[in-house]
Amino acid sequence: MTHLTDIEIAQAKKLNHIKNIAKKLEVDEDSLEMYGKYKAKLPLTLIDDKKIAANNLVLVTALTPTPAGEGKTTVSIGLTEGLNKIGKQATVVLREPSLGPVFGIKGGAAGGGYSQVVPMEDINLHFTGDFNAVEKANNLLSALIDNNIQSKTNNLNLDPRTILWKRVIDMNDRALRDITIGLGGTANGIPRQDGFNITPASEVMAILCMASNLENLKERLGNIFIGFTFDKKPIFARDLKAENAMAILLKDAIKPNLVQTLEENPAIIHGGPFANIAQGTNTIIATKMGLSLSNYVVTEAGFGADLGAEKFLNIKSSFAKLNPKCVVLVATIRALRHHGGAAKEDYNRPNLERVSIGFKNLEKHIENIRKFNIEPVVSVNSFTSDSKEEVEFVIKKCATLGVKAVLSEGWAKGGEGTKALAEAVVDVVENKATQYKPLYDWNSPIKDKIEIIAKEIYGASNVEYSKKAQLNLRRIDRLGFNDFAICMAKTQKSFSDNASLIGRPEGFTVTVREIEIAAGAQFVIPILGKMMRMPGLPAVPASENMTIDNDGVIFGLS
């Protein structure tokens, strides 16, 4: 039997006009800012704090994933379809895809199979230009910094050796990690060491995701910490009068994007930080928009629950005063085999013993979610290589922990395949949900907050700080940023900072290599182990398998 690819399924769908999708949210056509017939921006005036408090927020996260990912976005979309199938008014709220992974190894972020958001090609490729706006705002600040160093008037006396701000580009390009700029003579600027991050790692992206409105966005942009003068005075973006110009570039990007699922339910897509190097969740504005317009909002946080969910709960929910009522933990049999020690070539071969050993990873994530006073539901994302015995084992093992585990078949069946999952989520929301609580107080010392995450969430026995990290801590203290949240940069492949430690490692030490400051976003970024903020392409990039015909039809996008 030949299976259709994700893009073939998406292209076969006859899309409904976006004005009709908006009607399901009781949003008038005149309120929409159209981007063609199938995409629109939603005005911030639709956000209603009273409605937010009355509606239900569900977070989708996962166990520690394999390199291919375990299908959180597919489950998020499928769950939304399922909730609507059982009579609940539900909207999915997701992040925007980055072009780096689209053309690299991971593919797009529009779901898969019969649980997708559409138009799939548009969403995965440029969409409404939000990433471009973030990139331009970021690089405008870079240009202003170098222009000020070069200029003899209004010079801030900025020491080029202390500049922390980097340029960004939305592509995996390892050659840009560490570069020298300003070569070629005095007309080309002052030579200095610089580098690029990928756009999802930009503090501008983090700020966009934390901002509450345009005025707050401007204030946060002005608070970006750049470096020091030669006489050790801190310099911020506001000192360069950069915040208004940057906000102008982001004036449309701050508005959430409305699209649709394959079953014509509303989908809001906005913001796109990675979870291993940033906060890994869509904008506060988008989540509040969804909760203002829908009874149920399903949202997703990147990579495993030790990354995306931890940041969603400790940073986003805490700051925005959100109250997630249920957490769906996505598990796949292949990932459990992986954590049980299966080699990559054996991921798709049934092996109950490997699944049994690998369950320890899922068990730790279950324990972690309960530390936030939230009850999880486990979604076993179905693959054709799963055996009945393996699936039954996971369901029964979860039951011994008092957790409902449900087989999710959203990829193959859409909403019909997720009704049981939807019912399990509704049961938790309506009968078991309690008031969520963050794991730490933002006002606690930086090292205390880092150790809480490392020990409580990761299971580390110790945290070590390099000399550079210790200097960074002193700088944070001197600048008065001790009350910031913690946004860990850590490998997604392990609870530890060592990607090779699979399963549920114990007795390990995590090493904080350095700590970056994101003053506008109000968090600091401890960088653990060998993490970097500009990925590289794989040996065979996904781009090699993509084509476009004379009619503009795209093939090979996943």
C-alpha positions as CSV (number, residue, x, y, z in Angstrom):
1,M,0.0,0.0,0.0
2,T,1.4,3.4,-1.0
3,H,1.1,6.1,1.6
4,L,0.7,9.8,0.7
5,T,3.4,12.1,2.0
6,D,2.6,14.9,4.4
7,I,2.8,17.5,1.6
8,E,0.6,15.4,-0.7
9,I,-2.0,15.2,2.0
10,A,-1.8,18.9,2.6
11,Q,-2.0,19.8,-1.1
12,A,-5.0,17.6,-1.6
13,K,-7.0,19.6,0.9
14,K,-9.4,22.2,-0.5
15,L,-8.9,25.0,2.0
16,N,-11.7,27.0,3.5
17,H,-11.5,30.8,3.3
18,I,-9.9,32.2,6.4
19,K,-12.9,34.5,7.1
20,N,-14.9,31.3,7.7
21,I,-12.3,29.9,10.1
22,A,-12.5,33.3,11.9
23,K,-16.3,33.0,12.2
24,K,-15.7,29.8,14.4
25,L,-14.0,32.1,16.8
26,E,-16.7,34.8,16.5
27,V,-14.2,37.1,14.9
28,D,-15.6,39.4,12.2
29,E,-14.0,39.5,8.8
30,D,-13.3,43.2,9.1
31,S,-11.1,42.5,12.1
32,L,-8.8,40.3,10.1
33,E,-5.6,41.5,8.3
34,M,-5.6,39.2,5.3
35,Y,-2.5,37.6,3.8
36,G,-4.3,36.1,0.8
37,K,-7.3,33.8,1.2
38,Y,-5.9,31.4,3.8
39,K,-3.8,33.4,6.3
40,A,-4.6,36.4,8.4
41,K,-3.3,38.4,11.3
42,L,-5.4,38.9,14.4
43,P,-5.5,42.3,16.1
44,L,-4.4,42.4,19.8
45,T,-7.7,44.1,20.7
46,L,-9.3,40.7,20.7
47,I,-7.4,39.6,23.8
48,D,-9.8,39.5,26.8
49,D,-8.3,38.8,30.2
50,K,-11.7,37.8,31.7
51,K,-12.2,35.1,29.1
52,I,-8.6,33.9,29.5
53,A,-9.2,33.0,33.1
54,A,-12.4,31.1,32.3
55,N,-11.0,28.8,29.6
56,N,-8.7,25.8,29.6
57,L,-5.0,25.6,28.6
58,V,-3.5,22.2,27.7
59,L,0.3,21.8,27.2
60,V,1.7,19.1,24.9
61,T,5.3,18.0,25.6
62,A,7.2,14.8,25.3
63,L,9.7,12.3,26.7
64,T,13.4,12.9,25.7
65,P,13.2,12.6,21.9
66,T,15.1,10.7,19.2
67,P,16.8,13.0,16.6
68,A,13.7,12.7,14.4
69,G,11.3,14.0,17.1
70,E,8.3,12.2,18.5
71,G,5.4,14.1,17.0
72,K,4.4,16.8,19.5
73,T,3.0,19.1,16.9
74,T,1.1,16.2,15.2
75,V,-0.4,15.2,18.5
76,S,-1.2,18.9,19.4
77,I,-3.1,19.3,16.1
78,G,-4.7,15.8,16.4
79,L,-5.8,16.5,19.9
80,T,-7.4,19.8,18.8
81,E,-9.3,17.9,16.1
82,G,-10.3,15.3,18.6
83,L,-11.6,17.8,21.1
84,N,-13.7,19.4,18.5
85,K,-15.0,16.0,17.5
86,I,-16.3,15.4,21.0
87,G,-18.0,18.7,21.1
88,K,-15.4,21.0,22.7
89,Q,-14.5,24.4,21.1
90,A,-10.8,24.0,20.7
91,T,-7.9,25.9,19.0
92,V,-4.3,24.8,18.6
93,V,-1.7,27.5,19.2
94,L,1.8,26.7,17.8
95,R,5.2,28.1,17.0
96,E,6.3,29.1,13.6
97,P,8.9,26.9,11.8
98,S,12.5,28.0,11.2
99,L,14.0,27.6,7.8
100,G,17.1,26.0,9.2
101,P,15.5,22.7,10.3
102,V,13.1,22.8,7.3
103,F,16.1,22.6,4.9
104,G,18.3,20.6,7.4
105,I,17.4,17.4,9.2
106,K,14.2,17.9,11.2
107,G,11.8,19.2,8.6
108,G,9.0,21.6,9.1
109,A,6.6,22.2,12.0
110,A,3.2,21.9,10.6
111,G,2.3,18.5,11.9
112,G,2.0,15.4,9.8
113,G,-0.3,12.9,8.1
114,Y,-3.9,13.8,8.7
115,S,-3.1,16.1,11.7
116,Q,-1.6,19.1,9.9
117,V,-2.1,22.9,9.8
118,V,-2.4,24.4,6.3
119,P,-1.4,25.9,4.0
120,M,1.6,23.7,4.9
121,E,4.1,25.1,2.3
122,D,3.4,28.7,3.3
123,I,3.7,28.0,7.0
124,N,7.0,26.2,6.6
125,L,8.4,28.7,4.1
126,H,8.5,32.4,5.1
127,F,4.8,32.4,6.2
128,T,3.7,36.0,6.9
129,G,7.3,37.3,7.3
130,D,7.5,37.3,11.1
131,F,10.9,35.6,11.1
132,N,12.2,38.0,8.6
133,A,11.1,40.9,10.8
134,V,12.8,39.4,13.8
135,E,16.0,39.0,11.8
136,K,15.9,42.5,10.4
137,A,15.2,44.1,13.9
138,N,18.1,42.1,15.4
139,N,20.5,43.1,12.6
140,L,19.4,46.7,12.7
141,L,20.7,46.8,16.2
142,S,23.9,45.1,15.1
143,A,24.4,47.8,12.4
144,L,23.7,50.6,14.9
145,I,26.3,49.1,17.3
146,D,29.0,49.0,14.7
147,N,28.0,52.4,13.3
148,N,28.4,53.9,16.8
149,I,31.8,52.4,17.2
150,Q,32.8,53.9,13.9
151,S,31.2,57.3,14.4
152,K,33.1,60.3,15.9
153,T,29.8,61.9,16.9
154,N,27.4,60.5,19.6
155,N,30.0,57.9,20.3
156,L,29.1,55.9,23.4
157,N,32.7,54.8,24.0
158,L,31.6,51.2,23.6
159,D,34.4,48.7,24.1
160,P,34.2,46.3,21.1
161,R,35.8,43.5,23.1
162,T,32.7,43.5,25.4
163,I,30.0,43.4,22.8
164,L,27.6,40.4,23.5
165,W,25.1,41.1,20.7
166,K,25.3,38.9,17.6
167,R,23.8,39.0,14.2
168,V,21.2,36.3,13.2
169,I,20.1,34.5,10.1
170,D,17.3,31.9,9.8
171,M,19.5,29.1,8.3
172,N,21.7,26.4,9.7
173,D,25.1,27.8,8.7
174,R,28.0,26.7,11.0
175,A,30.6,28.8,9.0
176,L,29.0,31.9,10.6
177,R,29.4,30.9,14.2
178,D,32.7,32.8,14.7
179,I,33.7,35.4,12.2
180,T,35.7,38.7,11.9
181,I,33.9,41.8,10.6
182,G,35.1,45.3,9.6
183,L,38.0,44.2,7.4
184,G,39.0,46.0,4.2
185,G,40.0,49.4,5.5
186,T,38.7,52.2,7.7
187,A,35.7,52.9,5.5
188,N,34.4,49.4,6.3
189,G,34.2,49.8,10.1
190,I,36.3,48.7,13.1
191,P,37.5,45.1,12.8
192,R,36.2,42.9,15.6
193,Q,35.3,39.4,16.4
194,D,31.6,38.6,15.8
195,G,29.3,35.7,14.9
196,F,25.8,34.7,13.9
197,N,23.1,32.9,15.9
198,I,20.1,31.3,14.2
199,T,17.1,33.6,14.2
200,P,15.0,31.5,16.7
201,A,17.9,32.0,19.2
202,S,17.7,35.8,18.9
203,E,16.8,37.8,22.0
204,V,14.4,39.7,19.7
205,M,12.5,36.4,19.2
206,A,12.5,35.8,22.9
207,I,11.3,39.3,23.5
208,L,8.5,39.0,20.9
209,C,7.4,35.8,22.7
210,M,7.4,37.6,26.2
211,A,5.8,40.9,25.2
212,S,2.3,41.8,26.1
213,N,1.7,44.7,23.6
214,L,3.6,47.1,21.3
215,E,4.6,49.5,24.1
216,N,5.9,46.6,26.3
217,L,7.7,45.3,23.2
218,K,9.5,48.7,22.8
219,E,10.5,48.8,26.5
220,R,11.9,45.3,26.3
221,L,13.8,46.0,23.1
222,G,15.3,49.1,24.8
223,N,16.4,46.8,27.7
224,I,18.6,44.6,25.5
225,F,22.1,44.5,27.1
226,I,24.9,45.1,24.6
227,G,28.2,45.4,26.4
228,F,30.3,47.9,28.4
229,T,32.1,51.1,27.7
230,F,35.9,51.4,28.2
231,D,35.2,52.7,31.7
232,K,32.9,49.7,32.5
233,K,29.5,51.4,32.1
234,P,26.8,49.0,30.8
235,I,25.3,49.9,27.5
236,F,21.7,49.0,26.4
237,A,19.8,49.2,23.1
238,R,18.0,52.3,24.5
239,D,21.3,54.1,24.7
240,L,21.5,53.8,20.9
241,K,17.9,54.9,20.6
242,A,17.2,51.6,18.8
243,E,14.0,50.4,20.4
244,N,11.5,52.5,18.3
245,A,13.1,51.6,14.9
246,M,13.2,47.9,16.0
247,A,9.6,48.0,17.1
248,I,8.6,49.5,13.7
249,L,10.1,46.5,12.0
250,L,8.1,44.3,14.3
251,K,4.7,46.1,14.1
252,D,3.1,43.4,12.1
253,A,5.1,40.5,13.5
254,I,3.6,41.1,17.0
255,K,0.2,40.1,15.7
256,P,-0.7,36.4,15.8
257,N,-1.4,34.5,12.6
258,L,-4.6,32.6,12.0
259,V,-4.7,29.5,9.7
260,Q,-6.6,26.2,9.8
261,T,-6.2,22.5,10.4
262,L,-7.0,19.9,7.8
263,E,-10.4,19.5,9.5
264,E,-11.0,23.3,9.3
265,N,-10.5,24.1,13.0
266,P,-8.8,27.3,14.0
267,A,-5.0,27.3,14.4
268,I,-3.0,30.3,15.7
269,I,0.7,30.2,14.9
270,H,3.1,32.8,16.3
271,G,6.8,33.1,17.3
272,G,9.4,30.4,17.0
273,P,12.1,30.1,19.6
274,F,13.9,26.7,19.9
275,A,13.6,24.9,23.2
276,N,17.2,23.7,23.6
277,I,18.6,27.3,23.2
278,A,15.7,29.5,23.9
279,Q,12.3,29.3,25.7
280,G,10.7,26.9,23.1
281,T,7.2,28.1,23.1
282,N,4.9,30.4,21.1
283,T,4.2,34.0,22.2
284,I,2.3,34.9,25.3
285,I,0.1,37.1,23.0
286,A,-0.8,34.1,20.9
287,T,-1.7,31.9,23.9
288,K,-3.8,34.6,25.4
289,M,-5.5,35.2,22.0
290,G,-6.4,31.5,21.8
291,L,-7.7,31.6,25.4
292,S,-9.7,34.7,24.6
293,L,-11.5,33.0,21.7
294,S,-11.7,29.3,22.6
295,N,-12.9,27.2,25.5
296,Y,-9.9,24.8,25.0
297,V,-6.4,25.8,23.8
298,V,-3.9,23.2,23.0
299,T,-0.3,24.4,22.8
300,E,3.1,22.8,22.4
301,A,6.6,23.3,23.9
302,G,9.7,22.1,22.1
303,F,11.8,19.0,22.6
304,G,11.4,17.0,25.8
305,A,9.6,18.1,28.9
306,D,13.0,18.9,30.6
307,L,13.4,21.7,28.1
308,G,10.2,23.1,26.5
309,A,7.8,22.2,29.3
310,E,10.1,23.4,32.1
311,K,10.5,26.8,30.4
312,F,6.8,27.0,29.6
313,L,5.9,26.4,33.2
314,N,8.7,28.3,35.0
315,I,9.0,31.2,32.6
316,K,6.0,31.7,30.4
317,S,3.2,30.6,32.7
318,S,4.7,32.2,35.7
319,F,5.2,35.6,34.1
320,A,1.9,35.6,32.1
321,K,-0.1,34.2,35.0
322,L,-1.4,31.3,32.9
323,N,-2.9,28.2,34.5
324,P,-2.2,25.1,32.4
325,K,-4.7,22.4,33.6
326,C,-3.3,19.3,31.9
327,V,0.0,18.3,30.4
328,V,0.1,15.7,27.6
329,L,3.3,13.8,27.5
330,V,3.9,12.4,24.0
331,A,5.7,9.1,23.9
332,T,6.6,6.8,21.0
333,I,7.6,3.2,21.2
334,R,10.6,3.9,19.1
335,A,11.9,6.5,21.6
336,L,11.3,4.0,24.5
337,R,13.3,1.4,22.5
338,H,16.1,4.1,22.1
339,H,16.2,4.8,25.8
340,G,16.3,1.1,26.4
341,G,19.5,0.9,24.5
342,A,18.3,0.0,21.0
343,A,20.7,0.9,18.1
344,K,19.4,3.4,15.5
345,E,18.8,0.6,13.0
346,D,16.6,-1.2,15.6
347,Y,14.3,1.8,16.4
348,N,11.6,0.3,14.3
349,R,11.9,-3.3,15.4
350,P,9.6,-4.5,18.2
351,N,11.5,-5.2,21.4
352,L,9.5,-5.3,24.6
353,E,12.6,-5.6,26.8
354,R,14.1,-2.4,25.4
355,V,10.7,-0.6,25.9
356,S,10.6,-1.8,29.5
357,I,14.1,-0.5,30.2
358,G,13.4,2.8,28.3
359,F,10.2,3.5,30.3
360,K,12.4,5.0,33.1
361,N,12.8,8.1,30.9
362,L,9.1,8.6,30.6
363,E,8.6,7.9,34.3
364,K,11.0,10.7,35.2
365,H,9.1,13.1,33.0
366,I,5.8,12.1,34.7
367,E,7.4,12.8,38.1
368,N,8.6,16.1,36.9
369,I,5.2,17.3,35.6
370,R,3.6,16.4,38.9
371,K,6.2,18.7,40.6
372,F,4.3,21.6,39.0
373,N,1.0,20.4,40.6
374,I,-0.4,19.3,37.2
375,E,-1.6,15.9,36.2
376,P,-0.2,14.4,33.0
377,V,-1.8,12.3,30.3
378,V,0.5,10.1,28.2
379,S,-0.2,10.0,24.5
380,V,1.4,7.0,22.8
381,N,1.9,8.5,19.3
382,S,1.2,5.5,17.0
383,F,3.7,4.2,14.4
384,T,3.2,1.2,12.2
385,S,6.2,-0.5,13.7
386,D,4.7,-0.6,17.2
387,S,3.7,-4.0,18.4
388,K,0.4,-4.5,20.4
389,E,2.4,-5.9,23.3
390,E,4.7,-2.8,23.5
391,V,1.7,-0.4,23.5
392,E,-0.2,-2.4,26.1
393,F,2.9,-2.5,28.3
394,V,3.2,1.3,28.3
395,I,-0.5,1.8,29.0
396,K,-0.5,-0.7,31.9
397,K,2.8,0.6,33.3
398,C,1.4,4.2,33.3
399,A,-1.7,2.9,35.0
400,T,0.4,1.6,37.9
401,L,1.6,5.2,38.3
402,G,-2.0,6.5,38.3
403,V,-1.5,8.1,34.9
404,K,-3.9,7.6,31.9
405,A,-2.0,6.5,28.8
406,V,-3.9,6.5,25.4
407,L,-3.0,5.4,21.9
408,S,-3.1,8.4,19.6
409,E,-3.7,7.8,15.9
410,G,-3.9,11.4,14.7
411,W,-1.3,11.0,12.0
412,A,-3.3,8.2,10.3
413,K,-6.9,9.2,11.2
414,G,-7.0,12.8,12.2
415,G,-9.6,13.7,14.9
416,E,-11.2,10.3,14.7
417,G,-7.9,8.8,15.9
418,T,-7.6,11.2,18.9
419,K,-11.1,11.2,20.4
420,A,-9.9,8.8,23.2
421,L,-7.0,11.1,24.0
422,A,-9.3,14.2,23.9
423,E,-11.7,12.5,26.4
424,A,-8.7,11.6,28.7
425,V,-7.6,15.3,28.6
426,V,-11.1,16.6,29.3
427,D,-11.4,14.2,32.3
428,V,-8.2,15.7,33.8
429,V,-9.2,19.3,33.1
430,E,-12.7,18.9,34.5
431,N,-12.1,16.5,37.4
432,K,-8.4,16.5,38.4
433,A,-7.0,19.9,37.4
434,T,-5.4,21.9,40.3
435,Q,-3.7,25.3,40.5
436,Y,-0.4,24.9,38.8
437,K,2.7,26.2,40.7
438,P,6.1,27.1,39.3
439,L,9.2,25.2,40.6
440,Y,11.1,28.3,41.7
441,D,10.6,31.9,42.7
442,W,12.1,34.4,40.2
443,N,13.4,36.4,43.1
444,S,15.6,33.5,44.3
445,P,19.4,33.8,43.6
446,I,20.5,32.8,40.1
447,K,22.6,29.8,41.3
448,D,19.7,28.5,43.4
449,K,17.4,28.6,40.4
450,I,19.9,26.8,38.2
451,E,20.4,24.1,40.8
452,I,16.7,23.6,41.3
453,I,16.3,22.9,37.5
454,A,19.4,20.7,37.3
455,K,18.6,18.6,40.3
456,E,14.8,18.5,40.3
457,I,14.2,18.3,36.6
458,Y,17.3,16.8,35.2
459,G,18.2,14.6,38.2
460,A,21.8,15.9,38.4
461,S,23.7,15.4,41.7
462,N,25.9,18.5,41.2
463,V,26.4,21.7,39.2
464,E,29.8,23.0,38.3
465,Y,30.6,26.4,36.9
466,S,33.5,27.2,34.6
467,K,35.6,30.3,35.3
468,K,33.8,32.1,32.6
469,A,30.4,31.2,34.1
470,Q,31.6,32.4,37.5
471,L,32.6,35.8,35.9
472,N,29.2,35.9,34.2
473,L,27.5,35.4,37.6
474,R,29.4,38.3,39.0
475,R,28.4,40.4,36.0
476,I,24.7,39.5,36.5
477,D,24.9,40.5,40.1
478,R,26.6,43.8,39.3
479,L,23.9,44.6,36.7
480,G,21.1,43.8,39.1
481,F,19.6,40.9,37.1
482,N,19.3,38.3,39.9
483,D,15.5,38.3,39.7
484,F,15.5,37.1,36.1
485,A,14.2,33.6,35.1
486,I,16.4,30.8,34.0
487,C,16.4,29.7,30.3
488,M,18.7,26.7,30.1
489,A,20.6,25.9,26.9
490,K,21.1,22.1,27.0
491,T,21.1,19.2,24.6
492,Q,17.7,17.8,23.9
493,K,19.0,14.3,23.7
494,S,19.5,13.6,27.4
495,F,18.3,14.7,30.8
496,S,22.0,15.5,31.4
497,D,24.3,17.9,29.4
498,N,25.9,14.8,27.8
499,A,23.9,13.7,24.7
500,S,25.1,10.1,25.0
501,L,23.5,9.6,28.5
502,I,20.1,8.1,27.5
503,G,17.3,6.8,29.6
504,R,17.2,8.2,33.2
505,P,20.9,8.9,34.1
506,E,21.7,9.4,37.8
507,G,24.6,10.8,39.8
508,F,25.9,13.0,37.0
509,T,27.3,16.6,37.1
510,V,26.1,19.3,34.7
511,T,28.6,22.0,33.7
512,V,27.6,25.6,33.2
513,R,30.1,26.8,30.5
514,E,28.9,30.4,30.4
515,I,25.8,32.4,31.1
516,E,24.3,34.8,28.6
517,I,22.0,37.7,29.5
518,A,18.7,38.4,27.8
519,A,17.7,41.5,29.8
520,G,14.8,42.4,27.4
521,A,13.3,39.0,27.8
522,Q,14.0,39.0,31.5
523,F,15.9,35.8,31.7
524,V,19.5,34.6,31.7
525,I,20.7,31.7,29.6
526,P,23.1,29.2,31.3
527,I,24.8,27.3,28.5
528,L,25.5,23.7,29.5
529,G,28.2,21.5,28.0
530,K,28.8,21.8,24.3
531,M,25.6,23.6,23.3
532,M,25.8,26.2,20.6
533,R,23.2,28.7,19.2
534,M,24.0,28.2,15.5
535,P,23.2,24.7,14.2
536,G,24.9,23.1,11.1
537,L,23.4,21.2,8.2
538,P,23.6,17.4,8.1
539,A,25.7,15.6,5.5
540,V,22.6,15.2,3.3
541,P,20.3,18.2,3.9
542,A,16.6,17.8,3.4
543,S,16.9,20.6,0.7
544,E,18.5,18.1,-1.7
545,N,15.2,16.2,-2.0
546,M,13.0,19.3,-2.7
547,T,11.8,20.4,-6.1
548,I,9.4,22.9,-7.5
549,D,7.6,22.5,-10.9
550,N,6.7,25.1,-13.5
551,D,3.3,25.7,-11.9
552,G,5.0,26.5,-8.5
553,V,4.0,23.2,-6.9
554,I,6.5,22.2,-4.3
555,F,7.6,18.5,-3.7
556,G,9.7,16.9,-1.0
557,L,8.9,19.4,1.8
558,S,8.3,17.6,5.1
